[in-house]
């Protein structure tokens, strides 16, 4: 009743292939965009912007990039943190060495640096896959740590590899308030999500999914494995590199190579697994879960312990978080491999026939 497409006739191929063909989806998306662009900036506090919303949006962008490679093309990567680091330091060098460099150009340049780095470490995917490919991409993580600690030119001759940026502006508008930074990050995320959605619906997206499902059969029907795999690494690394620039410039402001450790790579992979591999919406669900769950547990667990007259240390809360994440990852892999996105699609399917039985 609430989610029926009865009477919504498609009279052209363009209408049939629309990104949101169902009228209810279009209304929901417009309402969601109105909330995040208008309502949230009007009511959220600076703490929510700096501690929750901005990190959440950046992690959504990074998870989106990882999902292109892992979810749509089936190439396991554990070097996402390295791609973020390359993007951040690449944009920093351009901004620091060229006077008056616009922030948008630096952002895109950081993405291009990460793209080149991703293609380089994606070359092993032409020969190996699975666990061996994961180990090969993990090498990118250790190489980037060494590179930014030892090659002083990349960090503007900083002894510790720590660098910082300040006085950021976009088209002359200073990004000196939490609301301005939030809207900038949100705009980059929305544009990237729309572009990726159209990309995976096109010919190149079908090639990625064919390689993911059965690469030998894909090669037999004329799909070029080298182009498909390296293009997935390129697109994924570009998006993850831009997320690294935003993480460093907008969220941190000052950072060192340790800010993009292997823990971040594993966290991004967990976002894709929990949210749903091969799903744009799953990237958002997974990032929201990973970012918001620790905040919820940090406040909820001491409250529960207080009801029983006990206290709970920060270390105990951290250990419980790791336990819950590990259990959920195992549960999703066994019970629902397609993650939260699958549960969302099942809920929409039930709305199509509600209130009648399935």
N, C-alpha and C positions, 0 to 999 in steps of 0.2 A: 504493500500500500504506500509506504513512504519512499521506496526505492525501486519503483516499477518504471520500466522504459516503454510501457505500452503507449502506442500512439506517437512515439517519437520516430518518425519515418526519416530515412536517409535517402535523399533523391539524387545525390551526386557522390562521386568517389571522394571528393574533398571532405564532405561531411562524414562519410563512412570511415575515413582514415584520420579523423580529428584526434587530437591528443586527449581530449575529454569529451567523448561522444555522447555521454548521458547528461541530460540537463541538470539532474541533481548534483552530479560531480562538479559541474561548472559553477553552480551556485555555492556549493560548499567551498570550493577553492577561492572564489571571489571573497566570500565571508572570511576565510582564513587569512587571506592577504590583507584585508581591511583591518583585522585584529592585530596582526603582527606589525603592520606599517603605521597604524594610526592609534589603536587603543593601547597597545603595550608601551610605546614611548610616552604616552600621556599619564600612565598610572604607575609604572615601575620605578623603583628607587635606584639610586646609583649603585648600591650593593648588588641588587639583582642583575643590573647590566654587567658590572665588572666581574662578579663571581659566578654567575650562572648563565645568563643569556648569551653573552659574547663568546665564552668558551664553548657553549653548546652549539652555536651556529658554525663556528670554525671546525669543530669535530664532525658536524654533519657534512661539511664540505669535504673534509679529509676522508670520511667513510664513503662518501659518494665516489671519490676517485678510486679507493681501494676496491669498491664493489664492481667498478668497470672491469678491473683486471681479474679479480678473484671470482666474482659472481657471474659476470657475463662471458668472460673468456676462459675461466677455469684454470688460470695460472696462479699458483700459490705464491704469495710474496710476503716476506718478513723484513723488507727493507723500506717500509713506508716512512719510518722515522728519518731515515737517511735522505729520502727524497724531500721531506719537509725541511730538513736542515740545509740541503743544497739550495732550495728555493729561497729560504730566509737569508742565507749568506750571499747568494747571488744578487738578490734585490738590494741588500745592504751595501755591497760594493758599488753597484751602479749609483745608488743614492748618495754615497759618501764621496765618490770620485768625480761625479758630474754635477756641477752647480746648477740648481734650478730644475733638477730632474723631476718630472711629475710622478706622483705616487702610482697612478695607473700604469705608466710605462714600467716602473720598477716592479710592480706586481706581475705584469705579463713577462718581464724579463726573468724574474725568479722562476715562474712557471716553465719558461723555455730552458733555463739551466737544469731544472729538475727533469724535464723531458729528455734532454741529451744524456743525462746521468742514468735515467731509467732505461733508455734504449741500450746503452752500453751494458748494463747489468741484466738486460732482458735477452741478450744474445744467447746465453746458455739455454733459454727456453726452446731454442731451435733443435737442441740435441737431447735435453733431459726434461723430465717433468716430475710432478709429485714431490716427494720428500727431497729429492736431489735438487730440484729447482728452488725449493724453500731454503735449502742450505746455501745455494748460489746467491740468492737475493739477500740472505742474511750477511753475506760477505760485504755487501754495500754498506751495511750499518757500521761495521767495524772499520771499513776503509774511510767512511766519512768522519768518524770520530778521530782517526789518526790524522786525516787531511786538515781538519780545522784546528787541531791542536799543534801541529808541526809546521804547517805552511803559514808563516806569519802574515804574508801578503794578503791572504784571504780574509784575515780578521783585522786588517788595517794596522798590523804590527802590534796587536794586543798580545801580551805575554801569556795570558790565561785562556785566550780565545773568547773572552767576554766582550761583547759589543753592545751598543745601544743606539736608539734613534729617538728623535724628539721633533717637536714642531711640525707634525705631519699636517698636510692640507690637501684638499681635493678640489681642483679648479678654483683655487683661491679661498675656499671655505675651510677654516681650520678644524681639524678633528680633535678638538681639545675637551670635548664633553662626552660623557658616556652615551648619550642619545645619538650624537653624530657618529661615533664609532660603531654603535649598534646598527644604525641604518646603512652605513657603508658595507659592513660585513653581510648584513641581510640581503642587500642588493646584489652583491657578488654571488651569494649562495643561490638566489632565485634565478639569476641569469645562467649560472652554471648548470643548475638542475634542469632548466628548460632545454638547454643545448644538449645535455647528455640524454635526456628523454627522447629528443628527436633523433639523436645519433643512434641509439640502440634500436629504434624503430625502423631504421633505414637498412640499406644493403650491408654496410659495414657492421652494424649490430648483429644482423643475421649471420654474418661470417664468424663473428666472435662466438656466438652461441653454437654454431655448428662445430667449431673447433673444440668448444667445451664439452659437447655431448659425445663426439667421436671424431677425433682428428684424422684418422685414417680414411674414414668414409668421406669426410669433408674434402680431403685432398683428391679423392677419386672423382668427385663431382665437379672439380675445377677450382675449388677455393685454395688460395695460396696460404699455406700455414705460416710462412715467414712474414708476409705482409700482415696477416691477421694478428699474430702474436705480438709483433713489434709495434703495430699501431695501437693495440690495447695497452702495452707498456707506455707508449708515448702519451696517449690521452690520460691514462691514469696518473702518470708521474706529473704531467702538467697541472692537473687539478690538485693533487696532493702538494705539489710545490707551491701553488698559490695559497693553499691552506697553511703551509709553513710560513709564508710571508705574513699572512694575517695573524697567525699565532705569535710570531715574534714582534711584529710592528705594533699591532693593535692591542693584543692581550698582555704580552710581557713587557714590551718597551725596552728591556735590557735582558740579554740572554747569553748563554754559553752553549758549547756542543752538548753538554749533559741534558739540556732541555729537550733534546730530540733523541733520547736514548732508545734502546731496544724495547724497553717497557712500553713506550708509546706505539711501536710497531705492533706488538702483541695486542695492545688495547684496541687499535684500529681493526685488527683482524677479528677480535671478539665482537666488536660492534657489527661487523658484517654477518658473522655467524648468528648472533642473537637476533639481529634485525631481520635478516632474510637475504640470502645470496641471490643475485640476479633480480633485484628489486630496488627501484629508486626510493620508494616509500620505506623499504626496509633499512636503508642507510640512515634515514631520519629517526626511525624507531630505535635502532641499535645505539646510535649516538645519544639519544635522549635517555635511554636506559642506563648506559654506562656512566654518563655525566651526572644524572640526577639521583641514581641509586645510592652512591656514597653520601650525598647530602642528606637524603632521607634517613639512611642508617645512622649517620652521625647524630641526628636529633632524636630518632625513634628508639634506638637501643638504650641510651642512658635513661630515657623516660620509662621504658619497661623495667630496667634494673632498679630504678627508684621506687617503683610500685612494690617491689619485694624488699626494700630497705637495703639494696646493694649499690655499689658504685662500679663504674666501668671505665677503664683507662682508654686513652686514645689508641694505644697499641692493640688492645683487645678488639676494639671496634674495627681496626684495620685488618686484623686477622679474620674476623667474621666476614668482612667484605670479600676478601679473597676466597673464602670457603663458599660463600653464596654464588660468586661469579663462576667458580669452577663447577659447582653443582648444576647451575643453570646452563652452562655451555654443554655439559654432558647430556643434560635432559633434552635440550633442543636438538642436539645431533642425533639422539636416539628416537625421540618421540615426534618432533616436528622439525626436520632438517631445513625447512624453508623459513623458519623463524617467525617473528611477530608479524611480518607482512602477510604470511599465509593465514594466520588467525584473523587478520583484518579483512582479507578477501573472503574468507569463510563467513565472517559476520555480514559482509555486504550481500553475499549470496543468500543468506537466510532472510535478510530484509526484503529481498525480491519476492519471496513467497509468503512472508508474514501477513496475516496471522494463521495461514494454513499450514498443516503439518508437512514435514519434508518428505 
